[in-house]
Amino acid sequence: MPRSRLNVREFLGGRRSGTQRRGDWSPEASLQPFWDVVAMIPPGRVMTYGEVARLAGFPGRARQAGRALKLTPRDLILPWHRVLGAGGRIVFPKASSQHREQARRLRAEGVRVQNGRVDVAAFWEG
């Protein structure tokens, strides 16, 4: 029987990263701020990895935001496709299935994608 998918709060049992006690570190708790920001991006809007990192409290850590998305458990529902590289660029190679899937999902939400880039009007300030 397949497991049902969870949202960020359900996956972490309602914990917030600020409520962790010293010594209670877990990979999930350290990634939670990034997941929280990504979960807030509304349909039809996008953010860059750098913006996600800044809003998560880690300015200048765009790669860490990307790593957090890469390490997202399969059961956790996150709109990963709404996060882009600098300048609104899809970071996956153009010929990859990930690139096609991200572009497809964005277009399904009404976001204009052309040559692997997203229209500036779709950016969300958070």
Secondary structure, DSSP 8 states (H G I E B T S, - for coil): -----B-HHHHTTT--GGG--TT---HHHHHHHHHHHHHH--TT-BEEHHHHHHHTT-TT-HHHHHHHHHT--TTB---GGGEEBGGGB--S-TTSHHHHHHHHHHHHTT--EETTEE-GGGB---
